[in-house]
Amino acid sequence: MEKLCLSGIVKNEVDYMVEWVAWHHLAGFDNIIVADNMSNDGTRSLLEAMELIGCLKLIYQPTLAKNTQAHCYNRVLEIALGKFEFVMFLDADEFLVHESQRHGEERRCLEQLVGAGDVGSVCVNWRCFGSGGLIKKTPEPVLQRFTHCSGDPNFEGDRHVKSLVKVDHVKSLGIHASLLISDLKYVDCMGKEILDFSQRAGQTVKPGPLCGLTGDVRKGPLRVHHYAVKTKEEFAAKCRRGSAASTSLTRGENYFKHLDVHGEQFFFDPGKLSRLEREMAGLDQRLASETPLGRPLRGIVIVSNATTVMGWITDLQGEAGGLFVNIFVNGVHVGRVSADMYRPDLLHSGRSVGGYCGFRWTHSLPLKRGDRVTVTPHANASNLGGHSNTIIGED
């Protein structure tokens, strides 16, 4: 069993995922589990392509009526059970950072903290970053663009923590910290036991780990850099896509003002940023050369009914090698099928090289009237024609 992995849930974060994955690879995380929460901006295709080159494991998480994020985290714990001893949960706007900025030091520090065997969770405080007065989004990495953070050593926002948790000791899982089933310790990044979990303002919940705040900001070599607002333009986009934690959670001007901190500045070493950019460029190159992510594709879903999905897909040169399609029913991913069925009609018409470009999927049980079936290329944002988005029972 391996020691630890990193996990998070994302929705419409296509512009940020390469940086997030690249940074945490440099931080020493070889195993990353990412859940896609019904993204429609290309994030899902990007994550599928990243999975193809071995950067991460992808799970599909539909939106639920209540707390999609907590449900997803429990799914991650089930996946991790027996494979990883600990899981660290971070969002796409959160980056685990060690003050030394040495490659891999984040993971080494966490492993050292849990090495004694009496620690069930390591809780690392946020360092919140503001907009720095920036209005429009630019292409530079997030970690380079935003340097302004709070000058208040006990800024309320920084009292939030994100946690590494022992997989088989979680009794109740929280977004920021979890309740353990044993007397294993909660420690900060200095290894000091945390006994001062704080109550959230306006809540009647008893103070404890599930509140996700410490009484003061714990100093130490690790912090979770939290880029909650970014620029005005990016914050507006964040508000539009909503939250996986709650469908009722809204963010407005007061939220922006509270986290648009600017008391002091934090700068990454230029060499570290250069290494990050090289890691990102390497990922982009592999995605372009080893996956269908950027290839224009064409295809049609010919049949989509209560029992069967059939169609074909190729690139513009008529090649279908390595192409797959995903099948979703009511937003739930039910399967993936290879485009390797022989279609002599497409061979003879010149649309396919070799003729092996068809796909066929049979639902495990017949669908009912009103079910929605969606068919998408795997690791590619191209749209399929025909019945790629069908409601069963509608003509």
Helices and strands as residue ranges (DSSP letters): E 2-10, H 17-26, E 32-36, H 43-52, E 57-60, H 68-80, E 84-89, E 94-98, H 105-113, E 119-128, H 142-145, E 148-149, G 156-159, E 161-166, G 167-169, E 170-172, E 179-180, E 185-187, G 209-211, E 222-226, H 232-241, H 253-259, E 264-265, H 270-290, E 297-304, E 308-315, E 324-329, E 332-338, E 341-342, H 344-349, E 356-362, E 372-377, E 385-386, E 389-391
